[in-house]
Amino acid sequence: MNQHEHFGDELDSSDSSRRNFLKQSSALAALALTPAAANAAIHNGLDEKLAAAIEQLPLQVDINGTMQKLSIEPRVTLLDLLREQLHLTGTKKGCDHGQCGACTVHVDGQRVNSCLTLAMTTEGCKVTTIEGLGSVDQMHPMQEAFIKHDGFQCGYCTPGQIMSAVACIREGHANNPDEIREYMSGNICRCGAYANIVDAIMDVKQGGARV
Amino acid sequence: MTKDLKNPPIDRIDGRMKVTGGAQYFADFELPNMAYCVIVGSEIGRGTIASIDTKKAQGAPGVLGVFTHQNMPPIPGWDAPVGGEADGPAPKPDTKEKYRILHTPKILFDGQPIAMVVADSYERATYAASLVKATYAKQAARTDLEKHLAEGIAPGRPGSSDYLRGKADGYQSAPVTLEANYTIPVEVHNPMELHGILAHWTGADSLMIYAKTQGVNATQNAMAEAFKIDPKKIHVHTEFMGGGFGMGLRTWPQETAVVAIAKKIGRPLKLVVTRNQMFTLVGHRPYTVQTINMGADTNGKLIGIAHAATAETASYEDFTEATVNMTKFMYECPNVSTRYRIVRLDRSVPIWMRGPGEATGAFALESAMDEMAHKLGLDPIEFRLRNYTETDPEHNRPYSSKNLKEAYQRGAEAIGWNKRQNQPASQREGDWLIGYGMSTGTFNAFRWEASARALLNADGSLTIQSAVTDIGPGTGTALTMIAHNVLGVPLNRIKVAYGDTSLPKAPTQGGSAIVSAVGSAVYDACTKIKNQLVELAIKDGSPLAGRQADELTLTDGVLFVEKEPEKKIVVSELMWTNNLTVVDKSADSKGGPELGKYSMYSFSVHFVQVRVNPLTGVVRVSKAVSVADSGRIISPKTAASQMIGGVAGGIGMALTEEAVIDHRFGRFVNNNLADYHVAVHADVPAIETIMIDKPDPIINPMGAKGMGEIALIGFAGAVANAVFNATGQRVRDLPITPDKLLRTV
């Protein structure tokens, strides 16, 4: 708790100094504003606009086959980038702490918790989300198997389960039900569809379809 | 509908949307100029906010407002701010405190919202929230139910009063007696989807809400009440909900606050709470302590049961549930008494959690039945059969249907009950002790009022409409099956629209009542369509003129004489001939007075095999069989999923789930999914589900009763009983963790 507060204080002071810096001096002076105009600019939130511009960093990342050229705050997680900025809301937020797996996506083919992945760390990577795996008209074999075996109820954990299930087979960790249970345990399903999910994964694995 | 026909398994109608990420839950909606809200919770369990500093937060980038009790916009439907009573005397037992979010400096539970921070991005709102600092005048928080059991009060509510049949102490004189205490800790619903709301004022008195609610009509009414506006001006949408398990059975104060703040800032506002806040802001299953006294004769006939339960509630609201009800009607027993008390603590208020109080009560009753069977040297199923009742002893009336004997038998066969040894701790496989256990579950089968609309189009397609939400059980799929059975429209030509207040009114999804309630309305609306078609088909000038209505059958868009199938008319032609592009019928449906002559319940029996490691105390559920006696099964595939979901929930309840409070601070210490252990893949074995699938002749035209609750109710007892069978050790305090087993060695 203390550590956390400390951390917050530090951020706070650095933030204040940045803002004071902007307010007091060169950035606005550089715009050749009179003091009155500078005050008006601050009043109108121009300092915030400047700050916002400085806070953004460039990011290039391939998401579902499309190269995205973005400008984002470095504190944005991959999960929030997908959901709040790229409108890819198939990836779900369940805990924001890497404890539930609802946000599972593939980064360069590996399954990761996108809530624990800062978006900036995916520079130059290939990210695949549930939207990139298959579509309503052209479903991935794992998506079809989830429907066939009813591997979900409310459907909220489902995109994460499916992304994890595909990776589970690719990793070679889907050779029997017990192994699947072990390697899928990072994906929680509160509706309790586990037995059906295991059946779906076994079905895809045994069907031999390329995943 | 042909009642004697079993329904085929069909895929979930919303499956494609759910597996492709296309299903939109409330937080997936985005509106232009939308702002984000983050809640700051109190750091004490009881007291008063002495000061709150929001200056830094207000100055942080992108912040649109910081709302506390000092500047919260008014909510017209709520009482005026209370204020200033924090240092007054403790509330009298008959005086209820009020909890009005951000209305007073008073703190009634740990994590109570003290500020709501609004910014133009989620990250900025989260950062600004970290800058809000409060100081408190702290009081000791009373959070430990065990220390305050003596303060139990009888809730003044119908259904919660003391019950007596025969003599209260009838058990005492029995030759074989048992007294045992059972404890259930705080459990938290923890659906995977986080709670929240997206609110958008579309006009001065009109509102669009994307909610996480089990009832859009309930949210609509709650907001209309809070903001004193016409419910018709409030549009609530919840087509997809990422699980509820009860936490969406009410509109929570922070939802109302978001709506008020959205109005104040003049922008759409979205709140998604954190997982930690799911433990304090949206209810929980209350910590409950139970005592069962039981007496039986040496032939295994029950003579008396006394069941007492004491549960926690909040200081500001009395929450009650039906914890002791099962004991009143489950077994034939001349002397039965029940007693239910609540203790007001400095905790946030509980809410019904799947199976609600009945699951809590069934753990105690069915554990006690197992303990008594052991004392009598009887097989636990045999003991239950000796006390089986075909009529409801609580109300002295028949059950509408009860096939529990068949359920016992079929479940016993499936688990391999004949391999069970009545002598505990007598089976071992390698390092593991093996045990078998079983338990009964039961829950009311309701038939609530509901409305639905059905539109049959001339192209042969059918649209069904109801405001009901589908939180996961497959409501839309079941409604599709019901409509198909009445009108014979092919399944892929039926579309169900649900989860929106623009559709016909429906009850909140809960109480295992939706297929019965909304399904009946769909059945009635479709039957009206069928009747109109038949009427048109037999009138003068039609190829079937002169036929009797009951001679005709309707399948795949064709009306024909059942005994002479060549005598037929295609429905679309019939509609065109009569200048109809659509047959549009609505129905308001409710049960008739005849329902009052029966006791209506669903029943379940759970069987488990456990493996217990005597060295480590680890318990693994290695096999599970759950049998449902819930009338006609409408959608076998989704029904089976509900049952296996109950098993997963039951394994968590039995073995791992416990929200632990540090009573020094009145605060949860494991309020996250890493430390609060719900069952994961590795905890859940393959599960066999068995449906008795016999229609209930009374409850509704489909003969269907609910399944959501009975899937869970009783399961924890079956595990506890199996652990006893494996080890000879009886654990009466859930969850059955290794430390408890090793401690009792």
Interface residues (C-beta under 8 A of the other chain):
Chain A: G8 L11 D12 D15 R19 E48 A51 A52 E55 E73 R75 V76 D80 R83 E84 H87 L88 T89 G90 T91 K92 K93 G94 C95 D96 H97 Q99 C100 A102 T129 I130 E131 G134 S135 V136 M139 Q143 E144 F146 I147 K148 D150 F152 Q153 C154 G155 Y156 C157 T158 P159 I162 P177 I180 R181 E182 M184 S185 G186 N187 I188 C189 R190 C191 G192 A193 Y194 A195 N196 I197 V198
Chain B: D11 R12 D14 G15 R16 M17 K18 V19 T20 G21 G22 A23 Q24 Y25 A27 D28 E30 K56 G59 A60 P61 G62 S121 Y122 E123 Y127 S130 L131 N190 P191 M192 E193 L194 F240 M241 G242 G243 F245 V272 T274 R275 I471 G472 P473 G474 K637 T638 A640 S641 Q642 I644 G645 G646 V647 A648 G649 N672 L673 A674 V678 A679 V680 H681 A682 V684 P685 A686 I687
